[in-house]
Amino acid sequence: MDLTLLVALPVILPLLFGAVSLVMLNNHNVQRWLGAIGTASILIAACALLWQCREQGILVLEVGSWPAPFGIVLVADLLAAIMVLLAAITGFATALYSLKTVRKRFERFGYYPLLHLLLAGVNGAFLTGDIFNLYVWFEVLLVASFALLIQGGERAQMEGAIKYVTLNLLSSALFLTAIGLLYGLVGSLNMADIAQRLTQVEDQGMVTVVAMLFLIAFSIKAAAFPLFFWLPASYHTPQVAVSAIFAGLLTKVGVYALYRVFTLIFNAEVEFTHNILLWMAVLTMLTGVLGAAAQFEVRRILSFHIISQIGYMMLGLALYTPLALIGGVFYIMHHIIVKANLFLVAGLIYRLRGSFELKRLGGLYKDHPGLAVLFLIPALSLAGVPPLSGFFAKFILIKAGVEVHAWWAVGIALLVGLLTLYSMIKIWNEAFWKAVPEPAPAIPAPGRNGLLYWITGSLAAMTIAIGIFAEPIYQLAQQAAAQLLNPQLYINAVLGADSL
């Protein structure tokens, strides 16, 4: 088998299973099986892809055998392969969780085909080597995510969906404008070719303007300061499985795009562009965590914390040192698992108590001690408590900040960690530790939750494993960061070694 074909499988498989699911739309049992088997096959392909990227280096697939920069290419370096694997883990967990939680009326309206389409869009964005196709895959996942967001048609969902799609369409318009200007400057859409040609552009001022357009467009999609308000307005409204995959993946596509273009393409004015990124990262951390501290509904608290954690990921890119990029990649790996799991645990809380409102919750530690442990592991990891994965991710970033004497950024990162712990303790105290409120709420029949416990337990085990086995994860992040800091490796892989 041609190893480069592995690069296409994470995109082909969800499109294939999504198409078959659409054909079997009226057969709910077949749709569920296709959801589980399809996401499992993506997970297997993603593991194989990451393994081969570590063994063989950057893999490039020339679609239709047209050579770059004239044809479309799919490129898998270590960062892309890591992101595809994380997407596959989240997609598989979501598909299994959906078996017990998604109602038949949602399945009737295409839940599983949309889930597959979403994964295809996410993986396509991670693997494309073409800046215009990055825009196309963004639009694919936007369509799928919007359709999943409005399933149910409730008022809160529609209000959140309007904000979600409006800001994301603004981002898409800016993105497309930036692509047009960039093409006018260099006459190419291939990212490796663009990176090579930009050094020859005389008007570097225009290059900086285009870079700012990309920064704004991707920052909106990443829910970074100041245009982040669409996220807490929408992520708490859909089904829990949808909230979980949104929380784990969608904003990380924007973060990935920032990492890709500001290491490969726009790396000539680092002092200017990355200083702006640093301010955005710090303000994103602060506004997100302060918003979470003011909330008293579990999913809204977790939604605001997505924003604050995006700030940490941007901090790694903004500092732009080898250690900082290692920390940023490590943080992405930790956060996707932890955040998706916290939303899935919130879904279990809802099944057991019938509410996400903290004032209506209580007594879960006494009644369901296993669930209390499953919440505590990702919650403490999110706050950066050792020896869990979040501690090492934050430690690396803070050490990177200290090395470059970014004391104010380090101080704010530590403060945000403490405030994150406060929010997690608030959920713990209100939902698990305090007594059941009087009068006791009507508790729905929970049914069998063994599969849901198994899913959340597996993700919690991954969080512990990332902490215990931090060294190999660090080495993987180190290799990914080394590729990012040496964009010529990417250029040579796509265009050939004679592209110098």
Protein Blocks (a to p, Z undefined) as FASTA:
>chain_A
ZZklmmmmmmmmmmmmmmmmmmmmmmmklmmmmmmmmmmmmmmmmmmmmmmmmmnopadd
dehhiacfkbccddddfklmmmmmmmmmmmmmmmmmmmmmmcfklmmnommmmmmmmmmm
mmmmmmpcbfklmmmmmmmmmmmmmmmmmgoopaklmmmmmmmmmmmmmmmmmmmmmmmm
mmmmnopabfklmmmmmmmpmblmlmmmmmmmmmmmmmmmnopafblmlmmmmmmmmcfk
lmmmmmmmmmmmmmmmmmmmmmmmmmmlmmlmmmmmmmmmmmmmmmmmmmmmmpccfklm
mmmmmmmmmmmmmmmmmnopaklmmmmmmmmmmmmmmmmmmmmmmmmmmmmnopabfklg
ghklmmmmmlmmmmmmmmmmmnopafbfklmmmmmmmmmmmmnopaklmmmmmmmmmmmm
mmmmmmmmmmmmmccdddddddddebjaklmmmmmmmmmmmmmmmmmmmmmmmmmmmmmm
mmmmmmmlmmmmmnopklZZ
